[in-house]
């Protein structure tokens, strides 16, 4: 059987196997994931409470959740596709982009590294999300929709961080999670120019970047 061509960043597929004895407890007690949950929970309670206080109806709240998830997931897809895989050499560009390309590609070079699958510095992200929420709260218009949409995007981010960690470090035997894990493992071990979405995989279908067994590059 002929082996598929390898990418300069593609690691040995044998390193993708997660420890079978790891489970939900490991997800919760690992320092980086525990910090993620502890940092974002107060944000969710405050912004969620303010959003529910100001929102006019359950229909508006539901629409805001859908909008927030769609918008965040699209932004995340585009950043993953066009920014995370770019490693600029200019130090000012690296500072401007928070050097996310280098950090992300280090994760590609060592995808099985236990601490590499989750962002260890959540404070700037929370500060950005808080600034967005404060901006909408300061507007003259009723901010309920915007606050709940912001919360939905932030919770999408938090969930994505946990799921991404799980795809690399947990067996994920659940049928739905297994599909997510396979989708992401194809991005790492078959073609890093495909499957940029994590669990919202429809963006790859829409933009033609879903791995189909032939994409290599």
Order of alpha helices (4+ residues) and beta strands (2+ residues): alpha-alpha-alpha-alpha-alpha-alpha-alpha-alpha-alpha
